[in-house]
Amino acid sequence: MNLASLSAGYLRARPLQTALSLLLLSLGVATIILLLLVVNQLEERMTRDAQGIDLVVGAKGSPMQIILSGIYQLDVPTGNIPLAAVRALQKNSLVKKVMPLGMGDSWRGYRIIGAGHEYPAHYGATLAAGRLWQAPMEAVLGADVARRTGYGVGGRFVGVHGVGGEGEEHTEFPYTVVGVLARTGTVLDRLVLTPMESVWRVHEHEREEEAEEAKAAGRTQERKSPEPEVTVLLVQYASPLAAATLPREINSQTALQAASPAYETARLFRIAGVGVEALRAFAVVLIAAAALSVFIALYTALEERRYDLAIIRTLGGSPGQLFGMLLGEAAILAAASAAIGLVLGHAFAWALGLWLHAQQQYPVTGAVFLGEEVLVLVAAVGIALLAALPPAWSAYRTDVSQILATG
């Protein structure tokens, strides 16, 4: 007697109920797996981007905005700060290293960042082609930028004003690509790097044009400071004492704003965690509904086929075999749902990754497998088997004589 074939046959005999149970359980599993993949990859990527950066200093504004714009390149900067502030911070005994960045322009949606060679070195970047910049208006492309634009060493392009690519083109100041970085798995992959002097040259020209336009229109143009400016400073502490004193010193005694990446990133994940927990709760509800569906389907089927079960007993089937047959139905259903949910979860992550990549945001992929996924699959199968226990126990206690007597 092949009880596995009987279990599968009974499932095929109830296609609507079987499909409903499969759908609910697989969607619940897929949702949890999608959340695991997305949260794990984003946390890993953001931790990698912020590694070795103890403090971010920018113009007065939101600390969260300074972190998102200065480290992750996901928000607009709060403003610019004078070069004198960089020199003052570099002389501070609590500071080990200062990496100034200049922002304000972009190319095809990718940000053009003015920086020194220490910036790519901080992330352990290596060259896939060409060399690093040596002079103003030379540019090095991140791996994603080069791949998506098709540009390589020797290519020329012009930036546009604004980090979102919505401004006017700086046609008078074309960039020449002198190098392409190998993939680092960090924020560098999405950036165009150039000397800080490139940023100053372009924006000094912008100020001159604004002054000329104001003069032609008979307006008084506000006098701009001739001193070069930077956008943010990425700081490394020289000692643990700096963590307790330097941010307070900067925020209270200067016109600058200091933000801690560790604190602000943790706060960001706490805020985002509310939505993640809501989605996770929704997935748990789906799995619970699927378990209830399995219970109802098996219990209803048990009532419909009690006579069949009694016949199986008279043909030599034991109570344990009947018990195992109903659990087998639940196991087949749960295993199929878990497999479908696993595939769907990775497919959803893959589709989300394509969308994020098109938006030039943090990449997500479905091509990774996490150990936590095994626990999700085991939990889904276990819940389905628990839901099948009451009808399976009822089958185990089937009174053959009474059922055959009543027909």
Helices and strands as residue ranges (DSSP letters): H 3-13, H 15-50, E 55-59, H 63-70, E 81-82, H 83-90, E 95-107, E 110-114, H 118-122, E 127-130, E 138-141, H 143-149, E 156-161, E 169-181, G 187-190, E 191-194, H 196-216, E 229-230, E 232-237, H 241-253, E 256-259, H 261-304, H 306-314, H 319-358, H 371-396, H 400-406
